[in-house]
Amino acid sequence: MNAPLARRLLAEFLGTGLLVTVVVGSGIAAEQLSPDQVGLQLLENSTATVFGLAVLILWFGPVSGAHFNPVVSLADWFLGRRTGTGLRLPDVGAYTIAQVAGGICGAVLANVMFEVGTHISTHHRASTGHLVGEVVATAGLIALILALVRTERGAITAPAVGAYIGAAYWFTSSTSFANPAVTIGRVFSDTFAGIAPASVLPFIAMQLIGLAVGIAVTVALYPDAGAKADDVVIPKIH
């Protein structure tokens, strides 16, 4: 059987929190180290996120699967609901609460470390292009994760997911949030990595659309993907 739910929730809280700490902290560092050089700031921010995300997946994945993302948890439940694999719907709710709480705490931790204070972001992002970018980023992330799980390539999931997010920082206009918990967490940092509250609901709506697109692509390519839902993002230790 899986690890007790409390342990899995702790792993999701810590993993999501540290992911947001990496994103926000590296964004603050980039602003301080490379003022007025936005391209270089994005390179520094994305590089830290690539390595940080890969490490966190390897660290917490054996306990909770390393979802760190409500849309990943929803995909896990949706694909596995008919075969009895993956998360149960109540567990998706519990995972989501842990992930959102972790995301907020992670942003606050980054603010404390860099002594910038915790303020609500004023960085508005919800333009048409940014919203389309979130659909693309989220759909690609979900389809990639589920394809790796279905084809039993868990050993490369951590670097592959890290690499995808790092690339999506650059090829999507939104810089690839692709994660409702991270989106909410980043509200609490009025820095390079922040997002204004008014942009949050449109971003999450597009992420949910991206989730549906990613699942549709997966089912079209791998009709039996649900049989492996219990191994999202990487197999847990039983």
MARTORDREN-808761 format. One line per field, with one value per atom (N, C-alpha, C, O): atom name; x, y, z; residue in one letter. Coordinates in pm, whole numbers, plus 50000, padded with zeros to 5 digits. Atoms other than C-alpha are relative to their C-alpha. Last residue first. Layout:
REM residues N
atom <- (CA ...)
px <- (X ...)
py <- (Y ...)
pz <- (Z ...)
type <- (A ...)
***
This chain:
REM residues 238
atom <- (N CA C O N CA C O N CA C O N CA C O N CA C O N CA C O N CA C O N CA C O N CA C O N CA C O N CA C O N CA C O N CA C O N CA C O N CA C O N CA C O N CA C O N CA C O N CA C O N CA C O N CA C O N CA C O N CA C O N CA C O N CA C O N CA C O N CA C O N CA C O N CA C O N CA C O N CA C O N CA C O N CA C O N CA C O N CA C O N CA C O N CA C O N CA C O N CA C O N CA C O N CA C O N CA C O N CA C O N CA C O N CA C O N CA C O N CA C O N CA C O N CA C O N CA C O N CA C O N CA C O N CA C O N CA C O N CA C O N CA C O N CA C O N CA C O N CA C O N CA C O N CA C O N CA C O N CA C O N CA C O N CA C O N CA C O N CA C O N CA C O N CA C O N CA C O N CA C O N CA C O N CA C O N CA C O N CA C O N CA C O N CA C O N CA C O N CA C O N CA C O N CA C O N CA C O N CA C O N CA C O N CA C O N CA C O N CA C O N CA C O N CA C O N CA C O N CA C O N CA C O N CA C O N CA C O N CA C O N CA C O N CA C O N CA C O N CA C O N CA C O N CA C O N CA C O N CA C O N CA C O N CA C O N CA C O N CA C O N CA C O N CA C O N CA C O N CA C O N CA C O N CA C O N CA C O N CA C O N CA C O N CA C O N CA C O N CA C O N CA C O N CA C O N CA C O N CA C O N CA C O N CA C O N CA C O N CA C O N CA C O N CA C O N CA C O N CA C O N CA C O N CA C O N CA C O N CA C O N CA C O N CA C O N CA C O N CA C O N CA C O N CA C O N CA C O N CA C O N CA C O N CA C O N CA C O N CA C O N CA C O N CA C O N CA C O N CA C O N CA C O N CA C O N CA C O N CA C O N CA C O N CA C O N CA C O N CA C O N CA C O N CA C O N CA C O N CA C O N CA C O N CA C O N CA C O N CA C O N CA C O N CA C O N CA C O N CA C O N CA C O N CA C O N CA C O N CA C O N CA C O N CA C O N CA C O N CA C O N CA C O N CA C O N CA C O N CA C O N CA C O N CA C O N CA C O N CA C O N CA C O N CA C O N CA C O N CA C O N CA C O N CA C O N CA C O N CA C O N CA C O N CA C O N CA C O N CA C O N CA C O N CA C O N CA C O N CA C O N CA C O N CA C O N CA C O N CA C O N CA C O N CA C O N CA C O N CA C O N CA C O N CA C O N CA C O N CA C O N CA C O N CA C O N CA C O N CA C O N CA C O N CA C O N CA C O N CA C O N CA C O N CA C O N CA C O N CA C O N CA C O N CA C O N CA C O N CA C O N CA C O N CA C O N CA C O N CA C O N CA C O N CA C O N CA C O)
px <- (50116 50499 50045 49963 49959 50762 49880 49813 49982 50601 50050 50025 50057 50653 50031 50143 49910 50729 49946 49871 49914 50485 50108 50147 49982 50246 50053 50000 49857 50302 50028 50142 49945 49947 50146 50200 50024 49813 50063 50097 49876 49980 49982 50080 49948 49665 50124 50158 50052 49510 50054 50052 49913 49738 49954 50036 49998 49547 50085 50133 50136 49447 49995 49898 49988 49808 49863 49839 49874 49834 50012 50065 49991 49474 50124 50121 50094 49444 50004 49991 49950 49759 49910 49959 49885 49649 50051 50081 50052 49310 50112 50097 50061 49477 49948 49966 49894 49703 49947 50007 49931 49411 50108 50122 50090 49205 50065 50052 50013 49498 49913 49950 49880 49560 50001 50046 50020 49199 50121 50106 50097 49263 49965 49947 49929 49578 49906 49947 49926 49379 50080 50096 50097 49132 50070 50031 50044 49420 49898 49900 49891 49577 49955 49981 49984 49245 50112 50097 50113 49192 50007 49984 49995 49541 49888 49914 49959 49574 49987 50000 50097 49375 50033 49945 50121 49589 49898 49833 50104 49905 49876 49846 50116 50183 49890 49863 50134 50532 49891 49917 50072 50861 49854 49785 49991 51033 49912 49855 49867 50921 49989 49880 50007 50607 50137 50201 49867 50608 49992 49973 49947 50290 50144 50217 50071 50105 50069 50065 49923 50374 49928 49987 49884 50214 50072 50117 50049 49883 50116 50115 50059 50052 49952 49980 49888 50269 49947 50001 49942 49956 50117 50130 50080 49774 50061 50051 50018 50060 49918 49968 50050 50153 49965 49973 50040 50354 49951 50004 50037 50519 49981 50062 49886 50703 49958 50024 50031 50366 50115 50105 50003 50476 49979 50014 50136 50575 50005 50099 50082 50898 49853 49775 49960 51137 49905 49886 49974 51014 50022 49985 50127 50883 50008 49927 50022 51240 49875 49873 49896 51308 49986 50003 50037 50972 50104 50069 50119 51050 49963 49939 49959 51405 49881 49895 49922 51283 50039 50030 50097 51017 50072 50022 50085 51277 49900 49882 49932 51538 49913 49925 49952 51293 50074 50039 50106 51112 50050 50015 49963 51424 49896 49907 49862 51412 50040 50130 49993 51034 50139 50154 49870 51051 50016 50063 49913 50772 50142 50241 49894 50603 50110 50216 50057 50281 50106 50089 50053 50465 49950 49982 49886 50674 49953 50014 49931 50366 50117 50138 50079 50172 50062 50051 49997 50443 49928 49980 49867 50487 50004 50052 49979 50115 50137 50150 50083 50066 50025 50043 49952 50359 49922 49983 49874 50266 50053 50102 50030 49907 50126 50125 50060 50019 49969 49992 49905 50263 49942 50009 49894 50029 50095 50127 50062 49729 50108 50112 50027 49947 49932 49959 49876 50085 49980 50045 49975 49733 50127 50133 50098 49674 50013 50003 49959 49997 49904 49948 49884 49909 50045 50077 50043 49563 50116 50102 50030 49703 49957 49972 50110 49672 49964 49851 49952 50018 49889 49919 50113 49979 50050 50138 49955 50281 49884 49860 50070 50148 50032 50006 49940 50243 49911 49788 50079 50112 50055 50081 50101 50391 49925 49981 50107 50618 49890 49821 50135 50934 49897 49915 50073 51251 49860 49790 50035 51488 49930 49961 49942 51635 49962 49998 49857 51581 50067 50180 49927 51249 50150 50229 50000 51109 50082 50156 49907 51214 50009 50118 49864 51042 50104 50205 49966 50724 50143 50216 49979 50715 50042 50133 49874 50764 50032 50147 49888 50493 50134 50226 50002 50241 50118 50188 49962 50337 50006 50098 49856 50327 50048 50151 49939 49975 50152 50216 50022 49870 50063 50128 49920 50030 49985 50083 49860 49890 50089 50181 49985 49538 50146 50199 50009 49569 50018 50090 49875 49694 49997 50096 49900 49395 50136 50205 50029 49152 50104 50148 49965 49319 49975 50056 49856 49301 50048 50142 49973 48924 50148 50186 50037 48916 50018 50066 50145 49109 49967 50051 50059 49461 49849 49784 49991 49597 49935 49895 49863 49476 49999 49895 49967 49128 50143 50192 49918 49099 50038 50104 50070 48814 50075 50015 50126 48940 49928 49856 50004 49302 49865 49853 49959 49304 49984 49956 50089 49098 50037 49950 50131 49276 49917 49859 49978 49628 49866 49843 49975 49517 50018 49967 50127 49368 50016 49930 50079 49694 49864 49816 49941 49890 49921 49896 50045 49649 50061 49999 50137 49695 49955 49878 50080 50075 49859 49842 49972 50360 49909 49942 50091 50300 50031 50055 49946 50609 49910 49955 50008 50477 50050 50065 50131 50402 49979 49868 50102 50679 49863 49766 50029 50915 49892 49833 50080 50877 49970 49857 50130 51001 49916 49815 50002 51374 49867 49865 49925 51389 49991 49986 50071 51111 50071 50006 50117 51275 49918 49865 49957 51609 49881 49878 49952 51454 50042 50009 50115 51257 50044 49982 50075 51565 49883 49863 49928 51779 49922 49918 49973 51535 50066 50019 50122 51417 50019 49968 50019 51768 49877 49879 49896 51825 49986 49996 50037 51489 50103 50067 50119 51559 49966 49938 49960 51913 49884 49902 49908 51799 50041 50042 50080 51501 50087 50047 50077 51725 49919 49912 49907 51963 49929 49957 49968 51677 50093 50073 50110 51551 50029 49994 49967 51881 49898 49927 50025 51785 50040 50050 50103 51939 49995 50097 50001 52141 49891 49799 49871 52250 50007 50114 49893 51961 50134 50213 50024 51687 50115 50156 49974 51838 49979 50057 49855 51854 50034 50128 49951 51485 50150 50200 50046 51394 50048 50089 49910 51613 49958 50042 49866 51426 50097 50172 50003 51084 50138 50181 50045 51134 50009 50067 49902 51345 49961 50044 49881 51119 50109 50174 50028 50820 50115 50145 50003 50972 49973 50040 49862 51060 50008 50096 49943 50699 50141 50175 50055 50572 50057 50088 49954 50807 49950 50026 49858 50749 50049 50119 49985 50369 50145 50171 50054 50364 50013 50043 49909 50597 49952 50032 49880 50390 50099 50158 50034 50076 50118 50139 50006 50232 49968 50023 49863 50330 50002 50088 49934 49979 50143 50188 50034 49826 50073 50116 50118 50009 49979 50073 49969 50263 49873 49785 49926 50103 50037 49984 50084 50000 50088 50207)
py <- (50066 50071 49919 49855 50122 50324 49940 50010 49988 50571 49869 49763 50104 50553 50027 50063 50114 50888 49898 49934 49966 51161 49892 49856 49857 50969 50073 50050 49968 50594 50145 50178 50002 50513 50041 50066 49874 50626 50004 50111 49961 50334 50126 50187 50115 50152 50034 49963 50006 50485 49885 49891 49927 50520 49990 49999 50073 50247 50070 50004 50020 50467 49930 49945 50117 50587 49972 50014 50071 50836 49869 49770 50028 50958 49919 49831 50109 50922 49965 49848 50125 51131 49883 49777 50043 51406 49865 49776 50042 51428 49949 49847 50131 51437 49947 49829 50097 51724 49859 49764 50026 51915 49895 49806 50077 51877 49967 49855 50134 51989 49913 49800 50073 52285 49858 49766 50032 52391 49923 49825 50110 52364 49961 49843 50121 52574 49879 49769 50047 52833 49873 49786 50047 52867 49944 49840 50133 52888 49943 49823 50096 53176 49859 49764 50029 53363 49898 49812 50082 53316 49975 49862 50139 53439 49915 49808 50092 53751 49854 49766 49993 53980 49905 49869 50080 53862 50000 49898 49923 54008 49913 49827 49986 53762 50070 50033 49989 53755 50005 50020 50126 53623 50007 49905 50049 53960 49877 49862 50002 54078 49953 49937 49890 54158 50022 50126 49943 53817 50107 50077 49946 53675 50048 50051 49876 53626 50071 50194 49888 53370 50134 50239 49968 53117 50125 50205 49936 53130 50041 50150 49872 53059 50075 50194 49908 52786 50139 50240 49977 52612 50098 50187 49910 52658 50030 50143 50061 52507 50096 50203 50137 52564 49929 49806 50032 52877 49856 49774 50135 52863 49986 49922 50060 53187 49875 49838 49986 53337 49960 49975 49858 53400 50022 50128 49953 53037 50145 50187 50010 52934 50033 50039 49919 53071 49991 50090 49863 52956 50091 50209 49928 52655 50140 50226 49956 52535 50087 50186 49903 52528 50053 50172 49874 52362 50107 50223 49943 52094 50135 50231 49944 52039 50063 50170 49879 51994 50068 50190 49899 51749 50132 50239 49965 51551 50109 50204 49908 51562 50042 50155 49879 51424 50093 50210 49902 51184 50129 50237 49872 51007 50109 50218 49964 50704 50135 50201 49921 50693 50048 50151 49933 50571 50094 50207 50049 50318 50055 49982 50077 50398 49956 49910 50112 50503 49913 49792 50101 50714 49879 49765 50064 50898 49890 49783 50086 50963 49928 49809 50122 51087 49906 49785 50083 51334 49867 49761 50055 51466 49905 49793 50103 51507 49935 49813 50116 51692 49886 49771 50061 51929 49874 49771 50070 51995 49929 49817 50117 52077 49919 49797 50102 52306 49874 49763 50048 52508 49886 49786 50077 52538 49938 49820 50122 52646 49910 49790 50091 52886 49871 49764 50064 53042 49903 49799 50108 53106 49925 49803 50104 53302 49882 49766 50073 53498 49885 49777 50084 53592 49918 49800 50113 53712 49906 49784 49959 53926 49878 49765 50066 53813 50064 50106 50089 53900 49951 49887 50051 54185 49923 49968 50037 54221 49936 49816 49907 54407 49971 50053 49961 54127 50098 50092 50053 54120 50056 50176 49907 54204 49934 49851 50070 53988 50099 50152 49980 54174 49927 49911 49906 54198 50028 50114 49881 54045 50106 50224 49886 53796 50135 50241 50023 53499 50120 50155 49985 53635 49986 50063 49859 53684 50026 50124 49932 53332 50149 50206 50038 53190 50070 50119 49924 53386 49970 50060 49860 53244 50085 50167 49993 52890 50141 50183 49999 52934 50011 50075 49871 53032 50008 50110 49894 52737 50136 50214 50003 52494 50111 50172 49951 52599 50002 50098 49855 52558 50059 50164 49934 52214 50152 50225 50005 52088 50075 50146 49913 52204 50006 50113 49862 52047 50098 50197 49964 51714 50149 50220 49986 51702 50039 50125 49880 51770 50025 50138 49888 51510 50132 50224 49978 51268 50113 50185 49928 51312 50028 50131 49859 51222 50076 50189 49986 50899 50149 50232 49941 50911 49984 49980 49856 50675 50046 49965 49955 50327 50150 50215 50009 50178 50036 50003 50119 50108 49984 49887 50120 50346 49872 49765 50019 50639 49873 49815 50125 50609 49965 49861 50115 50862 49868 49765 50017 51121 49875 49798 50053 51079 49967 49859 50130 51119 49935 49818 50092 51406 49859 49764 50023 51582 49903 49817 50086 51536 49969 49856 50133 51679 49901 49788 50056 51973 49863 49779 50053 52031 49943 49847 49927 52063 49943 49825 49858 51950 50091 50208 49925 51601 50149 50211 49869 51443 50071 50115 49993 51083 50131 50145 49951 51116 49992 50015 49994 50926 50033 49960 50133 50807 49998 49894 50088 51144 49863 49817 50030 51361 49900 49850 49998 51384 49949 49860 50115 51283 49987 49876 50121 51525 49876 49783 50018 51795 49878 49809 50049 51754 49971 49869 50137 51787 49939 49824 50087 52094 49854 49765 50014 52268 49904 49821 50088 52199 49976 49865 50129 52339 49904 49791 50079 52615 49863 49764 50047 52749 49910 49810 50099 52766 49943 49822 50128 52938 49891 49775 50054 53218 49862 49769 50040 53284 49932 49829 50113 53287 49948 49827 50117 53508 49876 49766 50040 53756 49875 49785 50072 53757 49957 49848 50127 53849 49916 49796 50094 54114 49864 49761 50097 54299 49886 49780 49944 54617 49907 49952 49896 54486 50052 50071 49952 54165 50105 50084 50021 54048 50062 50103 49931 54194 49990 50084 49855 54104 50076 50181 49954 53758 50151 50220 49995 53699 50055 50133 49886 53790 50016 50127 49878 53554 50125 50223 49976 53280 50122 50189 49963 53314 50027 50124 49862 53319 50045 50156 49909 53006 50146 50230 49998 52812 50104 50184 49932 52906 50011 50114 49856 52809 50081 50191 49962 52464 50150 50217 49980 52444 50036 50110 49883 52498 50029 50143 49882 52252 50127 50223 49995 51982 50123 50190 49962 52055 50016 50112 49867 52054 50048 50159 49904 51756 50144 50234 49995 51555 50101 50174 49928 51645 50012 50118 49858 51540 50084 50194 49952 51206 50149 50223 49991 51149 50052 50132 49889 51231 50018 50131 49873 51006 50117 50210 49936 50701 50139 50208 49939 50565 50062 50101 49875 50364 50044 49992 49882 50000 50124 50116)
pz <- (49939 49851 50121 50187 49932 49740 50072 50148 49856 49503 50056 49999 49914 49129 50147 50184 50000 48962 50098 50189 50113 48863 49985 49874 50031 48862 50125 50233 50004 48926 49963 49931 49864 49043 50004 50112 49930 48707 50138 50188 49933 48527 50084 50126 49928 48414 50081 50175 49865 48325 50082 50205 49908 48023 50144 50235 49873 47838 50106 50199 49948 47542 50136 50209 49913 47496 50064 50176 50028 47208 50077 50025 50144 47201 49967 49881 50030 47579 49852 49816 49942 47629 49964 49923 50081 47390 50050 49970 50130 47563 49909 49842 49983 47905 49867 49836 49976 47799 50018 49969 50127 47648 50018 49935 50086 47966 49866 49816 49944 48182 49911 49879 50040 47952 50052 49983 50141 48007 49947 49873 50003 48380 49856 49827 49958 48342 49999 49963 50117 48147 50032 49946 50098 48434 49876 49825 49957 48681 49903 49875 50018 48487 50037 49963 50142 48459 49973 49886 50048 48835 49849 49807 49951 48927 49944 49889 50108 48712 50039 49954 50109 48944 49886 49807 49971 49237 49886 49862 49931 49076 50023 49940 50087 48987 50079 50194 49947 49131 49895 49775 50016 48995 50040 50031 50138 48934 49977 49869 50060 49277 49855 49802 50096 49475 49938 49958 50020 49639 49892 49774 49874 49791 49988 50087 49968 49461 50117 50126 50054 49374 50014 49989 49916 49606 49953 50035 49877 49419 50089 50146 50037 49085 50123 50138 50020 49239 49964 50010 49868 49367 49992 50076 49916 49035 50136 50184 49868 48829 50087 50123 50020 48463 50130 50137 49862 48559 50004 50079 49956 48218 50151 50218 49928 48140 50076 50174 49858 48034 50091 50213 49965 47674 50149 50202 49975 47630 50046 50115 50121 47453 50024 49929 50116 47715 49883 49813 49955 48056 49879 49880 50010 47862 50060 50027 50138 47810 49988 49915 50034 48183 49858 49834 49936 48248 49968 49944 50067 47991 50060 49987 50129 48123 49928 49868 49976 48480 49870 49858 49957 48362 50028 49992 50114 48166 50037 49961 50092 48444 49883 49834 49932 48703 49905 49896 49982 48468 50062 50016 50063 48347 50022 49966 49967 48578 49940 49991 49878 48554 50033 50098 50004 48196 50120 50108 49894 48233 49990 50002 50066 47899 50098 50057 50076 48071 49937 49927 49908 48328 49923 49959 49933 48069 50095 50103 50097 47856 50063 50038 50018 48159 49896 49910 49880 48256 49977 50010 49981 47902 50119 50108 50101 47837 50015 49999 49967 48165 49901 49941 49876 48105 50033 50063 50027 47743 50123 50114 50082 47832 49972 49981 49916 48113 49921 49971 49899 47903 50082 50106 50066 47604 50103 50095 50055 47811 49940 49967 49888 48009 49955 50010 49957 47691 50114 50119 50097 47566 50038 50028 49970 47888 49902 49942 49880 47847 50030 50070 50031 47489 50119 50104 50084 47585 49970 49980 50137 47866 49920 49966 50070 48227 49866 49845 50108 48359 49907 49806 50077 48610 49878 49806 50134 48842 49923 49936 50090 49148 49853 49765 50128 49386 49924 49931 50112 49742 49869 49857 50050 49984 49886 49814 50071 50199 49965 50053 49948 50290 49916 49796 50086 50082 50053 50000 49924 50336 49913 49920 50072 50087 50061 50010 50023 50318 49934 49967 49874 50442 49977 50031 49963 50092 50127 50136 50090 49993 50033 50033 49963 50301 49913 49963 49880 50226 50044 50083 50041 49874 50119 50108 50075 50005 49954 49959 49904 50267 49929 49980 49929 49998 50096 50101 50092 49777 50066 50043 50021 50067 49910 49935 49875 50160 49987 50031 49995 49796 50125 50119 50103 49771 50005 49995 49959 50102 49900 49940 49883 50010 50044 50072 50046 49666 50115 50102 50068 49805 49962 49982 49894 50043 49942 49997 49923 49759 50108 50128 50088 49539 50073 50066 49987 49834 49909 49943 49875 49844 50022 50078 50011 49470 50133 50131 49984 49516 50001 50035 49879 49378 50001 49896 49980 49113 50129 50212 49976 49031 50025 50011 49858 49068 50032 50139 49976 48697 50146 50184 50047 48624 50031 50038 49927 48836 49959 50041 49924 48723 50059 50124 50080 48441 50074 50013 50115 48628 49919 49881 49963 48963 49875 49866 49938 48824 50035 50004 50111 48601 50051 49991 50068 48904 49883 49861 49913 49097 49938 49946 50010 48804 50086 50044 50127 48790 49974 49909 50001 49163 49866 49864 50099 49134 49998 49967 49977 49359 49919 49897 50086 49211 50005 49902 50041 49361 49901 49795 50145 49370 49944 49823 50046 49740 49851 49803 49894 49921 49942 49966 49946 49645 50108 50134 50083 49469 50059 50048 49939 49754 49921 49972 49854 49684 50057 50142 49950 49318 50151 50204 50045 49228 50051 50100 49914 49442 49961 50048 49868 49266 50090 50158 50016 48920 50134 50163 50020 49026 49986 50044 49876 49167 49986 50074 49909 48863 50129 50181 50063 48610 50099 50118 49995 48845 49939 49992 49862 48902 50009 50081 49973 48526 50141 50160 50061 48469 50028 50048 49935 48717 49944 50021 49865 48592 50073 50138 50013 48230 50137 50160 50033 48315 49984 50024 49882 48493 49972 50056 49912 48196 50128 50179 50062 47965 50086 50101 49982 48204 49939 49997 50105 48233 50008 50063 50133 48423 49886 49771 50014 48746 49856 49790 50139 48712 49979 49900 50065 49058 49861 49815 49927 49256 49929 49931 50001 49009 50065 50017 50136 48958 49988 49922 50020 49333 49862 49847 49922 49364 49982 49961 50066 49081 50072 50009 50112 49228 49920 49860 49951 49555 49888 49893 49951 49388 50044 50013 50106 49176 50046 49977 50109 49428 49896 49853 49947 49719 49895 49883 50008 49504 50059 50010 50142 49452 49986 49908 50043 49822 49851 49810 49934 49917 49954 49924 50067 49657 50061 49989 50138 49784 49926 49857 50004 50152 49856 49824 49942 50126 49988 49942 50097 49889 50050 49972 50115 50114 49896 49839 49956 50421 49885 49865 49997 50235 50047 49996 50139 50150 49995 49914 50051 50512 49858 49822 49931 50633 49951 49932 50062 50366 50066 49997 49941 50495 49940 49902 49872 50244 50057 49982 50002 49966 50141 50239 50000 50000 50000 50028)
type <- (H H H H I I I I K K K K P P P P I I I I V V V V V V V V D D D D D D D D A A A A K K K K A A A A G G G G A A A A D D D D P P P P Y Y Y Y L L L L A A A A V V V V T T T T V V V V A A A A I I I I G G G G V V V V A A A A L L L L G G G G I I I I L L L L Q Q Q Q M M M M A A A A I I I I F F F F P P P P L L L L V V V V S S S S A A A A P P P P A A A A I I I I G G G G A A A A F F F F T T T T D D D D S S S S F F F F V V V V R R R R G G G G I I I I T T T T V V V V A A A A P P P P N N N N A A A A F F F F S S S S T T T T S S S S S S S S T T T T F F F F W W W W Y Y Y Y A A A A A A A A G G G G I I I I Y Y Y Y A A A A G G G G V V V V A A A A P P P P A A A A T T T T I I I I A A A A G G G G R R R R E E E E T T T T R R R R V V V V L L L L A A A A L L L L I I I I L L L L A A A A I I I I L L L L G G G G A A A A T T T T A A A A V V V V V V V V E E E E G G G G V V V V L L L L H H H H G G G G T T T T S S S S A A A A R R R R H H H H H H H H T T T T S S S S I I I I H H H H T T T T G G G G V V V V E E E E F F F F M M M M V V V V N N N N A A A A L L L L V V V V A A A A G G G G C C C C I I I I G G G G G G G G A A A A V V V V Q Q Q Q A A A A I I I I T T T T Y Y Y Y A A A A G G G G V V V V D D D D P P P P L L L L R R R R L L L L G G G G T T T T G G G G T T T T R R R R R R R R G G G G L L L L F F F F W W W W D D D D A A A A L L L L S S S S V V V V V V V V P P P P N N N N F F F F H H H H A A A A G G G G S S S S V V V V P P P P G G G G F F F F W W W W L L L L I I I I L L L L V V V V A A A A L L L L G G G G F F F F V V V V T T T T A A A A T T T T S S S S N N N N E E E E L L L L L L L L Q Q Q Q L L L L G G G G V V V V Q Q Q Q D D D D P P P P S S S S L L L L Q Q Q Q E E E E A A A A A A A A I I I I G G G G S S S S G G G G V V V V V V V V V V V V T T T T V V V V L L L L L L L L G G G G T T T T G G G G L L L L F F F F E E E E A A A A L L L L L L L L R R R R R R R R A A A A L L L L P P P P A A A A N N N N M M M M)
***
